Amino acid sequence: MPAAPCSPRDCVESGRHWTGVPRALLRLAALLAVVALGVALVPLIARLRDPSRQKWIRRWCLAVVRTAGVRTRITGAARPTGGVLIVSDHVSWLDIPLLAAVRPARMVAKAEVRGWPVAGALAARGGTLFIDRDRLRALPGTVERIAAVLRGGSAVAAFPEGSTWCGRARGRYRRALFQAALDAGVPVQPVSIRYRSADGATSTAPAFVGEDSLPASLWRVVSARGLVAEVGLRPPLPAGSHPDRRSLAGAAQGRAHEPGPPSGAHL
């Protein structure tokens, strides 16, 4: 069970770049309304054909990020079709809608998420692949399930650090999930997600770490002024380009941490 040393007290910034309380309350209300609307429309969207369904998922995920007061800068491109394992560092709950905004995918999440209010039900309806981190014996079966999804031509998104970090520090990519990509014979696409404050410095306001609560993290995000999420989609690592999961995980992490281009599309 990977764990990061990051904590709200030690890592999360305070006292700079905050907006007024009325604006933060408006953002929070809009965010909750967009989430509620998405939950209500899940049965309808599930009936749509794949291109239309993906388009609406992207729009909804971008709306979640926008209503929270976060601008998005995206560089690079996702593989539009076919099985692919998408991997990224993990800082915030915002990472999930940001990844889905560039290519809707079945997420890999810890089993505890299934029990979360609202978010757990939404994750289950969205086809999330849950990992029971307390039962190592279940891991091979989980890897095989993920490989089967990839073989079927779907995208799977995962955070191989296994825990959230504050954004200034990072963890090591765990290797197990990369075995699924090797078994399925699909490429791996690394993604870099970084959060910047109004002055361009790395921001830890969106971090969801340690004993942090979701309400506290939500309030920090909607209270932040000038927050920008930079999403860099790196060139995929082709299937068969690495002989084992150790080298594949190392290559993916190295590519995800490469310096990205200075500009991109603001969404």
Protein Blocks (a to p, Z undefined) as FASTA:
>chain_A
ZZdfbdfklmmcghiapacfklmmmmmmmmmmmmmmmmmmmmmmmmpcfklmmmmmmmmm
mmmmmmnopacddedjddfbdcdddddddfbfklmmmmmmmogcdddddfklmmpghjlm
mmmmnopacddfklmklmmmmmmmmmmmmmnopacdddfkopacehlaccdddfklmmmm
mmnopacdddddddddfkopacfklpcghjbcfklmmmmmmmpghiacdddddddddehi
afbfklmmmmmmmmmmpccdfbdcdZZ
